[in-house]
Amino acid sequence: MTIELPQTWHDIEISKFPLIYDVVRDIDLNDNEKKIRVISILSDVNVNELKKIKIDSINQLIDHIQFIFKMEFPKEVESFEHEGYLWKINYDITELSAGDFITLSKLTENEDTIINSLPQIVALFVKPYKKKWLHYEQVEMEYKEIQKLISNMSVGIIYPVAVFFCSAISSLQADIEDYLEKQSKQVMKILQKELNSKSTMTIGVGM
């Protein structure tokens, strides 16, 4: 049996990260069980099949995945290339729309929603660009399409970016609530203005 394993987080698709994360933090599993299950996730080989492999061979496989258990990741990047696009990341959350703020608040409610929503979180902050002649031009794209395109990105790119936006959830939530409160007040002012204009009557007096 030939088993190929990734060498870095950049070699692992983000779709596998929630599975890996659940195994690593599972307090009911001992270290060896965790390592075998992680190897199974990364190699798509059944756990029972892995348990049949000689101990020397298993130890060699375990050596290849030690970086998983250190949970050390590259630093966030300003841009990356994927699926034929150059993706630029905007780290300024104040530029999000009210709808995006609401989406972000739901995706960051707790640790589980964050870990299971990494591509969705990152999709809020990236814009695709295509090279035309000697420069790049932004491509208009819906959120769902962006999310779909980056859903198979590597952990090495998506996780550090998502962590940047989730590292201070409490302050982020405060920004969201403050923003939504301001938006609500503006909407109420507009509605009140429209109601006032409709209730105002002009009466003509005959001479």
C-alpha positions as CSV (number, residue, x, y, z in Angstrom):
1,M,0.0,0.0,0.0
2,T,1.3,3.4,-1.0
3,I,0.2,6.3,1.3
4,E,0.9,9.9,0.3
5,L,0.7,12.6,3.0
6,P,1.0,16.4,2.9
7,Q,4.1,18.1,4.0
8,T,2.6,21.4,5.1
9,W,-0.7,23.1,5.7
10,H,-0.5,24.5,2.2
11,D,-1.0,20.9,0.9
12,I,-4.2,20.4,2.8
13,E,-7.6,21.5,1.5
14,I,-9.7,23.5,3.9
15,S,-12.6,21.0,3.7
16,K,-10.5,18.6,5.7
17,F,-9.6,21.0,8.4
18,P,-12.8,20.7,10.6
19,L,-12.3,16.9,10.7
20,I,-8.6,17.3,11.7
21,Y,-9.5,19.9,14.3
22,D,-12.1,17.7,15.9
23,V,-9.7,14.8,16.2
24,V,-6.9,17.0,17.6
25,R,-9.1,18.4,20.4
26,D,-10.9,15.2,21.2
27,I,-10.0,14.5,24.9
28,D,-11.4,10.9,24.6
29,L,-8.7,9.8,22.2
30,N,-5.1,9.0,23.1
31,D,-2.2,10.4,21.1
32,N,-1.7,7.3,18.9
33,E,-5.4,7.1,18.1
34,K,-5.4,10.8,17.1
35,K,-2.4,10.4,14.8
36,I,-3.9,7.4,13.1
37,R,-7.2,9.2,12.5
38,V,-5.5,12.2,11.2
39,I,-3.5,10.0,8.8
40,S,-6.8,8.5,7.7
41,I,-8.3,11.9,7.0
42,L,-5.3,13.1,5.0
43,S,-4.8,9.9,3.0
44,D,-8.4,8.7,2.6
45,V,-7.4,5.3,3.9
46,N,-9.7,3.6,6.4
47,V,-8.5,3.5,10.0
48,N,-8.9,-0.3,10.2
49,E,-6.6,-0.6,7.2
50,L,-4.0,1.6,8.8
51,K,-4.0,-0.4,11.9
52,K,-2.9,-3.4,9.9
53,I,0.3,-1.7,8.8
54,K,3.6,-2.6,10.6
55,I,4.5,-0.3,13.5
56,D,7.7,0.9,11.8
57,S,5.8,2.0,8.8
58,I,3.1,3.7,10.9
59,N,5.9,5.6,12.8
60,Q,7.2,6.9,9.5
61,L,3.8,8.2,8.5
62,I,3.4,9.8,11.9
63,D,6.7,11.6,11.5
64,H,5.3,13.3,8.3
65,I,2.3,14.7,10.2
66,Q,3.9,16.1,13.3
67,F,3.2,19.7,12.1
68,I,-0.5,19.0,12.3
69,F,-0.3,18.7,16.1
70,K,1.8,21.8,16.6
71,M,-1.0,23.8,15.1
72,E,1.4,26.4,13.8
73,F,0.4,28.2,10.6
74,P,1.9,30.7,8.1
75,K,1.1,34.4,8.5
76,E,-1.8,35.9,6.7
77,V,-1.2,37.1,3.1
78,E,-2.2,40.2,1.2
79,S,-3.2,38.2,-1.9
80,F,-3.1,34.8,-3.4
81,E,-3.7,33.1,-6.8
82,H,-6.3,30.4,-7.2
83,E,-8.6,29.1,-9.9
84,G,-7.2,31.5,-12.5
85,Y,-7.7,34.6,-10.4
86,L,-5.6,36.9,-8.2
87,W,-7.5,37.3,-5.0
88,K,-6.9,40.4,-3.0
89,I,-7.8,40.5,0.7
90,N,-9.3,43.6,2.4
91,Y,-8.5,43.6,6.1
92,D,-10.7,46.6,6.8
93,I,-14.0,45.3,8.2
94,T,-15.5,48.8,8.2
95,E,-15.9,48.4,4.4
96,L,-18.4,45.5,4.8
97,S,-22.0,46.1,3.9
98,A,-24.7,45.7,6.6
99,G,-25.7,42.4,5.1
100,D,-22.1,41.1,5.3
101,F,-21.8,42.3,8.9
102,I,-24.9,40.2,9.8
103,T,-23.4,37.2,7.9
104,L,-20.1,37.6,9.7
105,S,-21.8,37.8,13.1
106,K,-23.6,34.5,12.5
107,L,-20.4,32.7,11.2
108,T,-18.5,33.8,14.3
109,E,-21.0,32.9,17.0
110,N,-18.8,30.3,18.5
111,E,-15.7,28.1,17.9
112,D,-17.6,25.4,16.1
113,T,-19.3,27.8,13.6
114,I,-15.9,29.5,12.9
115,I,-14.0,26.2,12.3
116,N,-16.8,24.9,10.0
117,S,-17.2,28.2,8.1
118,L,-13.7,29.2,7.3
119,P,-14.2,29.6,3.5
120,Q,-17.5,31.5,4.1
121,I,-15.7,33.9,6.5
122,V,-12.8,34.5,4.1
123,A,-15.2,35.0,1.1
124,L,-16.5,38.1,2.8
125,F,-13.1,39.8,2.5
126,V,-11.6,38.7,-0.8
127,K,-12.1,40.1,-4.3
128,P,-11.1,38.3,-7.6
129,Y,-9.0,40.1,-10.2
130,K,-8.0,39.1,-13.8
131,K,-5.0,40.2,-15.6
132,K,-5.7,42.3,-18.7
133,W,-2.8,43.5,-20.6
134,L,-0.3,44.9,-18.1
135,H,-2.6,45.3,-15.1
136,Y,-5.3,43.5,-13.1
137,E,-8.9,44.4,-13.1
138,Q,-11.5,43.5,-10.5
139,V,-14.1,40.9,-11.6
140,E,-17.6,41.4,-10.3
141,M,-18.7,38.2,-8.5
142,E,-21.5,37.2,-6.1
143,Y,-20.6,36.1,-2.6
144,K,-21.8,32.5,-3.2
145,E,-19.7,32.2,-6.3
146,I,-16.6,33.5,-4.5
147,Q,-17.3,31.0,-1.6
148,K,-17.6,28.2,-4.1
149,L,-14.3,29.0,-5.8
150,I,-12.2,29.2,-2.7
151,S,-13.9,26.3,-0.9
152,N,-11.0,24.0,-2.0
153,M,-8.3,26.4,-1.0
154,S,-5.5,25.2,1.2
155,V,-5.5,25.5,5.0
156,G,-2.3,27.4,4.7
157,I,-4.0,30.3,3.1
158,I,-7.6,30.4,4.4
159,Y,-7.0,29.6,8.1
160,P,-4.5,32.4,8.9
161,V,-6.8,34.9,7.1
162,A,-9.9,33.7,9.0
163,V,-8.0,33.7,12.3
164,F,-7.1,37.4,11.7
165,F,-10.8,38.3,11.6
166,C,-11.7,36.0,14.5
167,S,-8.8,36.7,16.9
168,A,-10.8,39.4,18.6
169,I,-14.3,38.2,18.4
170,S,-15.6,40.3,21.3
171,S,-14.4,43.6,19.8
172,L,-15.5,42.5,16.4
173,Q,-19.0,41.8,17.7
174,A,-19.0,45.3,19.3
175,D,-18.2,46.8,15.9
176,I,-21.0,44.8,14.3
177,E,-23.5,45.9,16.9
178,D,-22.4,49.5,16.7
179,Y,-22.6,49.5,12.9
180,L,-26.0,47.9,12.8
181,E,-27.3,50.3,15.4
182,K,-26.2,53.3,13.3
183,Q,-27.7,51.7,10.1
184,S,-31.0,51.2,12.0
185,K,-31.1,54.8,13.1
186,Q,-30.5,56.0,9.5
187,V,-33.2,53.8,8.2
188,M,-35.6,55.1,10.8
189,K,-34.8,58.7,9.9
190,I,-35.5,58.0,6.2
191,L,-38.8,56.3,7.0
192,Q,-39.9,59.1,9.4
193,K,-39.0,61.7,6.7
194,E,-41.2,59.9,4.2
195,L,-44.0,59.6,6.6
196,N,-43.8,63.3,7.5
197,S,-43.9,64.2,3.8
198,K,-46.9,62.1,3.1
199,S,-48.8,63.5,6.1
200,T,-48.2,67.1,5.2
201,M,-51.2,68.6,3.2
202,T,-51.2,71.8,1.2
203,I,-54.5,73.6,1.3
204,G,-55.4,76.1,-1.3
205,V,-57.6,79.0,-0.3
206,G,-59.8,80.6,-2.9
207,M,-59.8,84.4,-3.1
